[in-house]
C-alpha cells in the first residue's frame, strides 16, 4: 500500500499561487579556484554580483551580454545546478531544489553526444521526475513521449541515435524532453548557435506554442537583434544586471557601452554602434 501511495502522490514542490514564477533577490556567486564548477563565497572576483529580478508566468526573456558575463551561470542557478554564495533563488516561492517543473537545455558543445541513446530514450529522461528514478515507464509515459515528439515534429526520429541528428534536430529533441517533463520553466543556453534560419524558425514556432500554454522561457543568446525582436523582455548583464525590461529600454547606446565596454565602438552619430566579436569560446561563467 505504501508503495502504491508513493507512486500516486504528486512529485515536486507545491507552487505558491500568489508568487511570481521566478524571483531572484541579491544573488552573488563566484567559483572556487580549480573547483570545476563549485561555488564559493570567499573569492573576491564574482561571476554574478547582487543580481535581482522577477519573471512572470508565460514571459519569454532573452539574457544577453558579453562572454564571461554570467549568462550560463545564471541559468544554472535557476535550474538548481549551482548554489549562490549569497542571496536567494525562488521558483513559485521555493528554492529550486525538488522542483520538477524546471527544464534546462545546455549549450550543445557541453553535451556528450557520444553517449548511446535513442531519441525516444532522451525524451523519456524528462519523465524521471514524474515516475521516479528507479521505476519503469508505463504506457502512459510512452504516450507522453510520443506526443512530445509530435509537437516538435520529430516523431520520425524516435528510433535514431541522438548523436546522428543535425543541430536543429537535436535542439528539438531536447525541447521535446522538456515537454515530456511537463516543464513550466524552460531554460535554454545558446540554443540557436550554429543553426540555419529554417531551424531557428522551427525552434521559435515551438516556443510560440509553449507561450500559449503559459510556459516561462529564459534564453541566453549573443544575438541582440533577435533578443529585441523575438522576446517579451531583455536582460542585459555583465556579472550584474545592467538593465532589464523591454528591448527599447534595455538595448540603448549607454547600456550597451556599459555592458560590452571595449567591444562596442561608436560609428557616426551618437546612437550608431558596432559590436565587435566578444571573444572566443564559451566558458563556465558565460
N, C-alpha and C positions, 0 to 999 in steps of 0.2 A: 504493500500500500504506500509506504514512504517513497519508494522509487517512482510509483505512478504519480504521486502528488508532485514530486520534483520535476517530472517530465512535463506535467501540465502547468506548473507555476510559471508566470511570466518572468523572463530573464531581464537583467539590466536594472537601471535606476529609474524610479518613477519621476516623470518630469513635473516640475512646478509650473502650473499653467500661467501664473502671473509673472514669470521671469522671462527675460529675453533668451533667445536661443543660445547666444554666446555673449559672455561678459568677461572681459579681461581687465583686471584692476592692478595697476602699478607693478607690472611684471618686469623683472630683470633676470637675465640668465647669462652665465659665462661657462666656458668649458675648461676643465682642469687640463693642464699641460700633459700631452701624451695619453689622454684618458679614453680616446676613441669614442667620444660622444657622451661622456659622463659630465654632468653639470656640477658646478661648484659655486659657492657664494664668496669665495676668497679672492678670486682673480680680479684685478682691477680693470682689465680690458674686457668690457662686457659685449656679448653678442647681441643682446637686446637690453634696452635701458628704459625703465619706467614707462612701459607700454600699457595704455588703457584705451579701450574702445568697446562698443557693443555692435552686435549683428542680430537682426531680427528674422523671424521665420520667412523663408522664401526669397530672401535677398541674394543677389549674386554679386560678390565682391572680388575685385581684382587687387592683388597685393603686388605692388611694383617697387622697384628700387635697384640700385647697382648690385653687382656681385659682392657678396660678403655683407649685405645689408641686414641679413637675418630673416629672409623670407622663408626659407626651408625650416629654420629653427622655429619660427612662429607656428607653422603648420604642424610640426611635430609636437610642440607644446599642447596645442589644441587637441591633437589626437591622443594625448596622454603618453607619448613615447619618450618625452623628456619632462623633467621636473623643473619649475622655476626656482632660481635662487631666492627670490622674494616675490611677493605679490600672489594673486590668485587667478586661476583659470576656472570658470564655471560654465557648465553646459546645463541650461534649464535649472540653474540654482545649485548644481552639484559639481564637484570636480570631475575631470574626465574619466577617472578610474571606474570601472564596472559599467560604463555606458557602452551599449552595443549599437547605438544609433549613429556612430561616427565612422565614416569610411575614408581611408587615406590612400591616394594614388601617388606613389613616389615618382621621382624622375626616372625615366626609362633606363638611364645609364646606371641607376642604383639597384637594378633588379638583376638577379642571376638567372638569365634566360636559358642557361644550360640545364636547369633542373627539369627532369622529365615529368611533364604534366599535360594532360589534355585540356582543352578549353573548358569543357564542362566541369572538370575537376577543379580548375582555378575558380570558376564561378561558384561552385559548391562550397568553397572555402568561406564564402560570405555567409553561409548558413550556420557556421560553427557556433556563433553566439546564441542562435535560436535553439539549436538541437542539443548543444553540449559537446564538449571536446571529445569524449570517448563514446559517443552514441553513433549508430549508423543512421544515415539519412533515410527517410521514408519516401513513399511515393509522392506525398505532398511536397516534400523538399525538392525532389527532382522536377516536379511540375513547376515550381517557382524558378528553378534554374532554366528550364525550357522557355518560360515566358520572359525571363530577364534577357536571354539571348535574342529572343524575337524582338524585344523592344529596342535593341541596339542593332538590329538587322544582322545578326551574326549566328543565327541558328544553324546555318550550313557549315559553320566552323567547329561545331561541338566536339567532334572526334579528332580534330587535328591537334598536334603538339603546339603549345603556345609559342615556342621559340621559332616555329616555321612562319609565323604571321608577319605581315607588314607592320610598321609602326602605328598606323592608323587603326588597323585591326586589333592590335594589342591594347591600345587605349580603350577601344570599345568593349573589349573583354573585361578590362578592369572596372569600367563603369557598370557592366552587367553584374560583376561581383558585388558592387555597391548596391545595385537594385535588389539582388538576391538577399543581401543583408538587411534590406528594408531600411537603409540608412536615411536619417533625417538631416544629416550634415555631411556634405561631400567636400573633401579637401584634396586639391589636385596641384601637384608641384611641377610646373613647366610642362603641362600635358600636350601642348601644341608644337613644341620644339621639334623641328625636323619633319613635320607633316606637310604634305602639299595642301593646296587650297581646298580641294574637294573633301579631303579627310578632316580638315579643320571645320568646314561647314557641317559635316556629318556629326562631329562632336557637339557643336553648338545646337544643332537640331535636337540632340538628346537632352542637352542641358535645358533647352526651352521646355521640353516635356516635363522635366523634373521641377521646373519653376511652377508649372501648373498644379503640381502635387504638393507644393509647399516645401520642397527640399531646399535647404540653405546651402549655397555653394561658395567656397573660397578658392580662388585660383591664383597661384604665384606665376607671374609672367614678366618677361622683359619687354613685351610689345606694348608700348604706350598708346599707340593709335588704337589697337584692339581693345585695350583697357577702357579707353574713353568712349568707344563706340558700342561695345557689347555688354557692358556691366552696369548695374544699378549704382554701385558705389566703388570708389577707388581709394585704396590706402597706399600712400607713398611713405616708405620707410627707409631709413638708413640707421639701423640699430635703435632708433626711436621713431615714433610716428611724427613725420613732418607735416602731413595733412591727411584728412580723412573726410570724405563726403562725395558729392557729385563731381564728375570729371572736370567740369568747367571751373570749379572752385579749387580743385586739387592740382591739376596739371598746368599751373601758371609758371611764368618765367622765373619768378623769385623762388617758388617752392622747388622747381627742378634744379636750379642753381644750388640751392641749399642741399639737396639730396645727392646730386651727382658731382658737384664740385668741378674738378678739372676735366671731367668727361663731357661737360657741357660748354659749348662755345657760342657766343653771340654772332649772328650773321645779319648784317644790315641793321634794320630798325630794332628797337628795344625788345619786341616780342618774338623776333625770329631767332630760334635756337637750333643748333646742330648737336645731336647726341652722338658722341664717338663711341667706339667699342668699349664696353665697360670691363673688359678683362677676359682672360681665357679660363674656361673650365667652370665647374660648379662644385663648391665645397660644402663641408658640414654646415657652415654658417651663412649660406646664400640667403 
